Amino acid sequence: MLFSLIYVSSAVRPFSASDLEALLRTCHGNNSNLDITGMLLYKDGNFMQVLEGEEATVLKLAAKIHADRRHKGMITLCKGYTDERQFPDWSMGFCDLGSPKTKNMPGYSDFLNTPLSGSEFLAHPGRAKKLLLVFKKNTALQP
């Protein structure tokens, strides 16, 4: 059975475009080797990520991410078993929601402009999954 985990966290300092590209390259390689799929969103110094895969592998990766000193305040919004992957072809989809290009995406919705802070999603963690899936559906980017 597959396991899914969604979290938010805050960068200790803003990530530049090159910082984000380097992070994405690392995620792609590591996640492919671990059979992890998912998506990472970044906006205004905050991250939201969904990880999908075997439970022990996802939890081990989440613990590694939690210890990463480039961010702080990691809050797990939801975790649990799922029947199928929501991001089966994405070793790590990514979008910088603060980028002006994002607003020009086909099907752009103001919902994609939701702040990625934990306070926005703790009361309704299902909104985090909805945000990730809305981006997946509307993105013009390839995994």
Secondary structure, 3 states (H helix, E strand, C coil): CEEEEEEEEEECCCCCHHHHHHHHHHHHHHHHHHCCEEEEEEECCEEEEEEEECHHHHHHHHHHHHHCCCEEEEEEEEEEEECCCCCCCCCCEEEECCCHHHHHCCCCCHHHHCCCCHHHHCCCCHHHHHHHHHHHHHCCCCC
